């Protein structure tokens, strides 16, 4: 934005500088023309005085000799005409009094009027300056003395003056841009830059970021207030989410503990009770993860473990139960390639697979494909369905807490499943990737680091 602002301000500065410099340039050209005209007008007056006697006596030879000497001395052609515009004496031949400039000057001079000053002298024009003075005796015009003044030297002076003016103009423009335009543009855009930086901070999760509105223009003050209100609303919404998850996990912990105590007493009597006890323990781990999810969005420290977990083997074992579930619902479950790969044993593989397969059965379409592959330094658990998939905007939101696609909002669910999966993967340094596969549908990949010391 600052560059676009400079691109609009700098041409305005240049135009204003040119407009301001034009009178000075015209003054330089007009001044040079006036100076040359006045200096040669004095010479023309002197020559007209010297021509008065010869015109009265008819001594044209002396007048011609005087014209030639003046031409040689000042390098300025001169000639004298009588009252009828006939050339009486000249310093060089070939004078044509019918030339427009000469005819105009002679008509005014022989009528007893002094010609007007010539126009401004610009370097890109050429030609001679005509200076004429009447030869007068006792108020009677006898003729006129005419000088054809070369202007090359004067035009060179004007050109040098204009070049100097142009150099000063460029220096002034650069000084104004550096000293005024750039600081002003920074000052004008500072509130926008502050708002942009604050927006990036909020995007990265710093919802307590606020922008200052003191001393700002009314429009920017309203924009800053709106941003602060939005950030406050997001912060409060995030706090409510965390409080909800924390309260839910806290409320679930007590009944789960009580149920575990009762089932432990039955586990010695019934194998079914032992399975129920296993599920109770699993629910306890889910409650613990909900507590961690409510406390922070950042990956936590993993609990050290000596033995890595073979992700492919763990998935195979969990798929035994899911194949029966899918078969009961007439859904096809395809088990793809299972490449052994060691991951941190703290990874809750069962919970992750349960969420992915449950979502695929509810929101996707069969067949559902499950595979475990290696990709460089990562082990990838991939679950693909053949449903409608998600748009590019929705793909970026996969894993956000309480977020649900617009196509699935009428279906039962909390929007926490993939958020828990993402949190679990992040807890061991992994990540969740959602992408559209070739042929349609949706692929959810859980990518976790491959342990270096794992021996397949």
C-alpha positions in Angstrom: 0.0 0.0 0.0 2.9 2.4 0.8 4.3 1.8 -2.7 0.9 2.6 -4.3 0.6 5.7 -2.1 4.1 6.9 -3.2 3.2 6.1 -6.8 0.3 8.5 -6.5 2.0 11.2 -4.5 5.3 11.5 -6.4 3.7 12.4 -9.7 1.7 15.0 -7.9 4.9 16.5 -6.5 6.5 16.4 -9.9 3.6 18.2 -11.5 3.5 20.8 -8.8 7.2 21.3 -9.2 6.9 21.8 -12.9 4.1 24.2 -12.5 6.1 26.2 -10.0 9.2 26.1 -12.1 7.5 27.2 -15.3 7.3 31.0 -14.4 11.0 30.9 -13.6 11.9 29.2 -16.9 9.8 31.8 -18.7 11.6 34.5 -16.7 15.0 33.1 -17.8 14.0 33.0 -21.5 12.3 36.4 -21.4 15.1 38.0 -19.5 17.7 36.9 -22.0 15.6 38.1 -24.9 15.0 41.5 -23.2 18.7 41.9 -22.4 19.8 41.3 -25.9 17.1 43.5 -27.4 17.9 46.5 -25.1 21.7 46.2 -25.8 21.2 46.1 -29.5 18.5 48.9 -29.3 21.2 51.2 -28.0 23.4 50.2 -31.0 20.5 50.8 -33.4 19.9 54.3 -31.9 23.6 55.1 -32.4 23.5 53.9 -36.0 20.3 55.8 -36.7 22.0 58.9 -35.4 25.1 58.3 -37.6 22.8 57.7 -40.6 21.0 61.0 -40.3 23.7 63.1 -42.1 24.4 60.7 -45.0 20.7 60.4 -45.6 20.3 64.2 -45.9 23.5 64.7 -47.9 23.2 61.7 -50.1 26.7 60.4 -49.1 25.6 56.8 -49.4 29.2 55.5 -49.7 30.1 56.7 -46.2 27.0 55.2 -44.8 27.7 51.8 -46.5 31.3 51.9 -45.2 29.9 52.6 -41.7 27.6 49.6 -42.0 30.3 47.3 -43.1 32.6 48.4 -40.2 29.8 47.8 -37.7 29.1 44.4 -39.1 32.8 43.4 -38.9 33.1 44.8 -35.3 29.9 43.3 -33.8 29.2 40.4 -36.2 25.8 41.9 -36.7 24.3 42.6 -40.2 22.9 46.2 -40.5 21.2 48.1 -43.3 19.5 51.5 -43.8 16.3 52.1 -45.7 14.7 55.4 -46.7 11.2 56.4 -45.9 9.9 54.3 -48.8 11.5 51.1 -47.4 14.2 51.1 -50.2 17.6 49.8 -49.1 20.1 52.6 -49.2 23.1 51.0 -47.5 23.8 47.5 -46.2 26.6 45.5 -44.7 25.8 42.5 -46.9 23.8 41.9 -50.0 20.5 40.0 -50.4 18.3 42.0 -48.0 14.6 41.3 -48.7 12.5 43.9 -46.9 9.4 41.8 -47.7 10.3 39.1 -45.1 7.6 39.0 -42.5 9.8 40.0 -39.5 11.5 42.8 -41.5 8.2 44.1 -43.0 6.5 44.3 -39.6 9.5 46.1 -37.9 9.9 48.6 -40.8 6.2 49.4 -41.0 6.1 50.2 -37.3 9.5 52.1 -37.3 8.8 54.2 -40.4 5.5 55.2 -38.9 7.4 56.6 -35.9 6.5 53.9 -33.5 9.0 51.8 -31.5 8.5 48.1 -32.1 7.4 45.9 -29.2 9.9 43.7 -27.4 10.5 40.3 -29.0 9.0 37.2 -27.4 10.8 34.8 -25.0 13.9 33.2 -26.5 13.8 29.4 -26.2 16.7 27.1 -27.1 14.7 25.0 -29.5 13.8 27.9 -31.7 16.2 29.6 -34.2 16.4 32.8 -36.2 17.6 36.4 -35.8 16.3 39.2 -33.8 15.2 42.3 -35.7 16.0 45.6 -34.0 14.9 48.8 -35.9 15.2 52.5 -35.0 13.9 55.5 -37.1 16.3 58.0 -38.5 14.7 61.3 -37.6 15.5 65.0 -38.3 13.4 67.7 -36.8 10.6 65.3 -36.1 10.5 64.0 -39.7 11.3 60.3 -40.4 14.0 60.1 -43.0 14.4 56.3 -42.9 15.3 53.5 -40.5 18.4 51.7 -39.3 17.8 47.9 -38.9 20.0 45.4 -37.1 19.6 41.7 -37.7 21.0 40.4 -34.4 22.3 36.7 -34.2 20.8 34.9 -31.2 22.9 31.7 -31.0 24.9 32.9 -28.0 21.9 34.2 -26.1 20.0 30.9 -26.7 23.0 28.9 -25.4 22.8 31.0 -22.2 19.1 30.3 -21.9 19.7 26.6 -22.4 22.4 26.6 -19.7 20.0 28.4 -17.4 17.2 25.9 -18.1 19.5 23.0 -17.5 20.6 24.5 -14.2 16.9 25.0 -13.3 16.1 21.4 -14.3 18.9 20.1 -12.1 17.7 22.2 -9.2 14.2 21.0 -9.9 15.2 17.3 -9.7 17.2 17.9 -6.5 14.2 19.7 -5.0 11.8 16.9 -6.0 14.1 14.3 -4.5 14.5 16.3 -1.3 10.7 16.7 -1.0 10.1 13.0 -1.7 12.7 11.9 0.8 12.1 14.6 3.4 8.3 15.1 3.2 6.5 12.6 1.1 8.0 9.4 2.5 7.6 10.4 6.2 4.1 11.6 5.5 3.2 8.3 3.8 4.6 6.4 6.7 2.6 8.5 9.1 -0.6 8.1 7.1 -0.1 4.3 6.8 1.1 3.7 10.3 -2.4 2.9 11.6 -3.0 0.5 8.7 0.3 -1.2 9.4 -0.5 -1.5 13.1 -3.9 -3.0 12.2 -2.3 -5.4 9.7 0.3 -6.6 12.3 -2.5 -7.0 14.9 -4.5 -9.1 12.4 -1.5 -11.4 11.9 -1.1 -11.7 15.6 -4.8 -12.7 16.0 -4.4 -15.2 13.1 -1.5 -16.8 15.0 -3.7 -17.2 18.1 -2.8 -14.1 20.1 -6.5 -13.1 20.7 -5.6 -10.6 23.4 -4.0 -8.3 20.7 -5.4 -4.8 20.6 -4.7 -1.7 18.5 -4.4 1.8 19.8 -6.9 4.3 18.6 -5.5 7.4 20.3 -4.8 10.4 18.0 -6.1 8.7 14.9 -8.5 10.0 12.3 -12.2 9.4 13.0 -12.4 6.7 10.2 -9.3 4.9 11.5 -10.5 5.2 15.1 -13.8 3.5 14.2 -11.9 0.8 12.3 -9.6 0.2 15.2 -12.5 0.1 17.6 -14.2 -2.5 15.3 -11.1 -4.6 15.2 -10.7 -4.5 19.0 -14.4 -5.5 19.4 -13.9 -8.4 17.0 -10.7 -9.6 18.8 -12.4 -9.3 22.2 -15.4 -11.4 20.9 -13.0 -14.0 19.5 -11.1 -14.1 22.8 -14.3 -14.5 24.8 -15.5 -17.2 22.5 -12.2 -19.1 22.8 -12.4 -18.7 26.6 -16.0 -20.1 26.6 -14.9 -23.0 24.5 -12.1 -23.8 26.9 -14.3 -23.4 29.9 -16.9 -25.7 28.4 -14.3 -28.4 27.6 -12.7 -28.0 31.0 -16.1 -28.2 32.8 -17.2 -31.2 30.7 -14.0 -33.1 31.5 -14.2 -32.2 35.2 -17.9 -33.3 35.4 -17.1 -36.6 33.6 -14.1 -37.5 35.8 -16.1 -38.2 39.0 -18.8 -40.6 37.6 -16.1 -42.4 35.6 -14.1 -43.0 38.7 -17.1 -44.3 40.5 -18.1 -46.5 37.6 -14.5 -47.9 37.5 -14.6 -48.8 41.2 -17.9 -50.7 40.8 -16.8 -52.5 37.6 -13.5 -53.5 39.2 -15.4 -55.5 41.7 -17.2 -57.3 38.9 -14.2 -57.9 36.7 -13.2 -61.0 38.6 -16.6 -62.5 37.9 -17.4 -61.7 34.3 -15.2 -61.3 31.1 -17.7 -58.7 29.9 -16.9 -56.6 32.9 -13.2 -56.7 32.1 -14.0 -55.3 28.6 -16.2 -52.6 30.2 -13.3 -51.8 32.6 -11.1 -51.3 29.5 -13.6 -48.9 28.0 -13.8 -47.0 31.3 -10.0 -46.6 31.2 -10.2 -45.4 27.7 -12.9 -42.8 28.6 -10.6 -41.6 31.4 -7.8 -41.0 28.9 -10.3 -39.1 26.7 -11.2 -36.9 29.6 -7.5 -36.2 30.3 -7.0 -35.2 26.6 -10.0 -32.9 26.8 -8.4 -31.2 29.8 -5.2 -30.8 27.8 -7.1 -29.5 24.8 -8.9 -26.9 27.0 -5.6 -25.7 28.4 -3.5 -25.0 25.4 -3.4 -25.1 21.6 0.3 -25.8 21.5 1.9 -29.3 21.4 2.6 -30.5 24.9 5.6 -32.4 26.1 5.4 -36.1 25.4 5.8 -38.5 28.1 9.0 -40.4 27.6 8.7 -44.0 26.6 11.3 -46.6 26.1 9.5 -48.8 23.5 8.2 -47.3 20.2 4.8 -48.3 18.9 4.4 -50.0 15.5 1.6 -47.9 14.0 0.7 -50.4 11.3 0.3 -53.2 13.8 -1.8 -51.1 16.2 -4.0 -50.1 13.3 -4.5 -53.7 12.2 -5.5 -54.7 15.6 -8.1 -51.9 15.9 -9.5 -52.6 12.4 -10.6 -56.1 13.5 -13.5 -54.5 15.5 -14.2 -51.8 12.9 -14.6 -54.3 10.1 -17.4 -55.9 12.1 -19.0 -52.5 12.7 -18.8 -51.6 9.0 -20.1 -55.0 7.9 -23.1 -54.6 10.2 -24.0 -51.3 8.5 -23.4 -52.7 5.0 -20.4 -50.4 4.5 -17.2 -51.5 2.7 -13.9 -51.1 4.6 -10.8 -51.6 2.5 -7.5 -52.3 4.3 -4.7 -51.0 2.2 -0.9 -51.2 2.5 0.4 -51.4 6.0 4.0 -50.5 6.2 5.6 -50.9 9.7 6.8 -47.7 11.3 7.7 -46.9 14.9 6.0 -43.9 16.5 5.8 -42.6 20.1 3.9 -45.0 22.3 2.0 -42.1 23.8 0.0 -41.7 20.6 -3.6 -42.8 21.2 -3.9 -44.8 18.0 -7.3 -46.3 18.9 -8.9 -43.0 19.5 -7.5 -41.5 16.4 -8.7 -44.3 14.2 -12.1 -44.4 15.9 -12.6 -40.7 15.1 -11.5 -41.0 11.5 -13.5 -44.1 10.7 -16.6 -42.8 12.5 -16.4 -39.5 10.5 -15.9 -41.4 7.3 -19.0 -43.6 7.9 -21.2 -40.6 8.9 -20.1 -37.9 6.6 -18.4 -39.7 3.7 -19.4 -42.6 1.4 -18.1 -46.1 1.0 -15.8 -47.6 0.3 -13.5 -46.4 3.0 -9.8 -47.1 2.6 -7.2 -47.3 5.5 -3.5 -47.5 5.0 -0.2 -46.8 6.8 2.8 -45.7 4.8 6.1 -44.0 5.3 6.9 -40.7 3.8 10.5 -39.6 4.5 10.8 -39.1 8.2 7.0 -39.5 8.8 4.6 -42.4 9.3 1.3 -41.6 7.6 -2.0 -43.0 8.7 -4.4 -42.3 5.8 -8.2 -42.7 5.8 -10.1 -42.0 2.6 -13.8 -41.9 1.8 -15.6 -41.4 -1.5 -18.1 -38.8 -0.4 -18.7 -35.2 -1.5 -15.5 -34.0 0.1 -14.8 -30.5 1.2 -14.1 -27.2 -0.5 -10.7 -25.4 -0.4 -11.9 -23.1 2.3 -13.3 -25.9 4.5 -10.1 -27.9 4.1 -8.2 -25.2 5.8 -10.5 -25.3 8.8 -10.4 -29.1 9.4 -9.3 -29.7 13.0 -10.6 -26.5 14.4 -12.6 -27.0 17.6 -16.4 -26.9 17.2 -16.1 -26.3 13.4 -18.4 -28.3 11.2 -18.9 -28.2 7.4 -22.0 -26.5 6.2 -23.1 -29.8 4.5 -23.0 -31.6 7.9 -24.4 -29.2 10.4 -27.7 -31.0 10.5 -26.1 -34.2 11.4 -25.3 -35.2 15.0 -21.8 -34.4 16.3 -19.9 -31.8 18.3 -17.1 -30.8 16.0 -14.4 -31.9 18.5 -13.4 -35.2 17.0 -10.8 -34.0 14.5 -9.7 -31.3 17.0 -8.8 -34.1 19.4 -7.0 -36.0 16.6 -5.0 -32.9 15.8 -4.2 -32.3 19.4 -3.1 -36.0 19.8 -0.9 -35.8 16.7 0.7 -32.5 17.9 1.4 -34.0 21.3 3.9 -36.3 19.7 5.2 -33.7 17.1 2.8 -34.7 14.3 0.2 -33.0 12.3 -3.2 -33.6 10.5 -3.5 -33.0 6.7 -6.8 -32.9 4.8 -6.8 -33.0 1.0 -9.0 -33.9 -1.9 -7.8 -37.1 -3.6 -8.0 -37.9 -7.3 -11.5 -39.3 -8.0 -13.3 -37.3 -5.4 -13.9 -37.8 -1.7 -11.7 -36.8 1.2 -8.4 -38.0 2.6 -7.4 -37.3 6.2 -3.8 -38.0 6.9 -2.3 -38.2 10.4 1.5 -37.6 10.0 3.7 -38.4 13.0 7.5 -38.6 13.2 9.2 -41.9 12.5 11.4 -42.9 15.4 15.0 -43.2 14.4 15.7 -46.1 16.8 12.7 -48.2 15.6 13.7 -51.5 14.0 10.9 -52.9 11.8 
